[in-house]
Amino acid sequence: MPGIKSQPKSTGKVYFIGGGPGDPELLTLKAKRLIESADVVIYADSLVHPSIVEFARPGAEVHGSKTLTLGQIMELTLQAVKQGKVVARIQSGDPSIYGAMLEQMRVLEAEGVDYEVIPGVSSAFAAAARLKAELTVPGGSQTVILTRVEGRVAMPPGEQLAGLAAHGATLVLFLSITRMFRIARELRAAGYAKDTPVAVVYRVGWPDELIIRGTLADITPKVRAAKLTLQALILVGGALDPELRQPRTSEEPPAASSHLYSETYTHKYRKARTRPAAARAVANGSGD
Ligand SMILES: C[S@@+](CC[C@H](N)C(=O)[O-])C[C@H]1O[C@@H](n2cnc3c(N)ncnc32)[C@H](O)[C@@H]1O
């Protein structure tokens, strides 16, 4: 009947679980609890750290998905839910980012299988944390673009790197490390200065994690020297400049500071204690 949702046909349930970037301590409590109680665990073994699967209970059926096709993964999943089992499908980072989750959800919808998505820490945010970077810098870019460059997968019209670069935003590039040279060249051609900070983060949260810092001018040879070909993110923009964290002298303008905790800024929860210097100067007759 229109407007009435079809009832699930099976008694089992599937949880798409964000497995985070690698460090098991970055799992949510909910993710850990569901992995511990699942009857069947299917995990992306190319990207999900093995220690996360160790939370599975003894006797749980565990499958790595890197050598399986979508058809095989769904066959395992459907078999389990038809027997009333709970399946933990662990994806890397957050499942909503390049997680290949949609095609799995379509099969579950078609079969009337109940499922839920549990978010995880994306490698983008784990990388920002390791870099001690705020991706949205007051006075700098207020926008973060999560994207990839064209390779075997074509990019839709309007989403080519050169077009996205026109925004001058902080960029986080997934699945693109083998194209570092092209990325640096295209970003420079699109207007990013050659000294724009770049950070490449390989396997964040894994024991062999590697961080390479540079600029658009010198990052390519550094990445080549490290022979990185997968599992790395490229972060680009002024927000990646480690200098931003250096203490400011009192004479310098308060660059890159948010209004939020400023003494001169009133908001819903707090009144300003002092007025901004410019307003004080005008009130004292000394402003120009
Ligand atoms: C299929 S996508 C999955 C992204 C994932 N859903 C996320 O939110 O991080 C795989 C790409 O994510 C990035 N990635 C995933 N895990 C990573 C990690 N631990 N360290 C660095 N990059 C990672 C790499 O760019 C890799 O090529």
The ligand as an SDF file (V2000), in Angstrom:
LIG
                    3D

 27 29  0  0  0  0  0  0  0  0999 V2000
   37.7730    3.1900   -0.2810 C   0  0  0  0  0  0  0  0  0  0  0  0
   38.3050    4.6740    0.4620 S   0  0  0  0  0  0  0  0  0  0  0  0
   37.5960    4.5170    2.0450 C   0  0  0  0  0  0  0  0  0  0  0  0
   37.5660    5.7840    2.8530 C   0  0  0  0  0  0  0  0  0  0  0  0
   36.9640    5.5850    4.2350 C   0  0  0  0  0  0  0  0  0  0  0  0
   35.5530    5.2890    4.1180 N   0  0  0  0  0  0  0  0  0  0  0  0
   37.1840    6.7640    5.1720 C   0  0  0  0  0  0  0  0  0  0  0  0
   36.2000    7.3970    5.5920 O   0  0  0  0  0  0  0  0  0  0  0  0
   38.3430    7.0220    5.5000 O   0  0  0  0  0  0  0  0  0  0  0  0
   39.9880    4.2990    0.6920 C   0  0  0  0  0  0  0  0  0  0  0  0
   40.8580    5.5470    0.7060 C   0  0  0  0  0  0  0  0  0  0  0  0
   40.6650    6.2130    1.9450 O   0  0  0  0  0  0  0  0  0  0  0  0
   41.8900    6.6940    2.4280 C   0  0  0  0  0  0  0  0  0  0  0  0
   42.2190    5.9430    3.6530 N   0  0  0  0  0  0  0  0  0  0  0  0
   41.4770    4.9860    4.2400 C   0  0  0  0  0  0  0  0  0  0  0  0
   42.0510    4.5900    5.3870 N   0  0  0  0  0  0  0  0  0  0  0  0
   43.1780    5.3140    5.5210 C   0  0  0  0  0  0  0  0  0  0  0  0
   44.2000    5.4010    6.5120 C   0  0  0  0  0  0  0  0  0  0  0  0
   44.1820    4.6460    7.5990 N   0  0  0  0  0  0  0  0  0  0  0  0
   45.2030    6.2810    6.3180 N   0  0  0  0  0  0  0  0  0  0  0  0
   45.2430    7.0870    5.2310 C   0  0  0  0  0  0  0  0  0  0  0  0
   44.3010    7.0520    4.2690 N   0  0  0  0  0  0  0  0  0  0  0  0
   43.2880    6.1910    4.4090 C   0  0  0  0  0  0  0  0  0  0  0  0
   42.9180    6.4610    1.3190 C   0  0  0  0  0  0  0  0  0  0  0  0
   42.8960    7.5870    0.4640 O   0  0  0  0  0  0  0  0  0  0  0  0
   42.3460    5.2630    0.6240 C   0  0  0  0  0  0  0  0  0  0  0  0
   42.7970    5.1980   -0.7010 O   0  0  0  0  0  0  0  0  0  0  0  0
  1  2  1  0
  2  3  1  0
  2 10  1  0
  3  4  1  0
  4  5  1  0
  5  6  1  0
  5  7  1  0
  7  8  2  0
  7  9  1  0
 10 11  1  0
 11 12  1  0
 11 26  1  0
 12 13  1  0
 13 14  1  0
 13 24  1  0
 14 15  1  0
 14 23  1  0
 15 16  2  0
 16 17  1  0
 17 18  1  0
 17 23  2  0
 18 19  1  0
 18 20  2  0
 20 21  1  0
 21 22  2  0
 22 23  1  0
 24 25  1  0
 24 26  1  0
 26 27  1  0
M  CHG  2   2   1   9  -1
M  END
$$$$
